[in-house]
């Protein structure tokens, strides 16, 4: 899975095929035509309300793909920057940003194992702590032996 370039329509289409969901059922659920469903399959992005409906219909959290993108490509601002900028409290819910899923760990380890990226490149590009990366390597490569 390429978390950098997410084409949500093709991923939805893939999930529909995997679960053999018939088009009339989808059209009934969305109250739209087959052509509109096809357009969704070809869309790189979808409105969040429509994506939420797809999540419910297909039993898959498509929003998590975007969360993984944020973890990899939009690292948390540094503490020094936040202190200087006078970061204000918010009433919006706050979530832990660095929750690494098994899919994300597998993606990172595949980059290392294939030689596509070095360990130092991963640490620098994705802002994954060195100790975390080495713990993943020790834990998950041991499991594959």
Beta strands, then each sheet from edge to edge (+ up, - down):
end
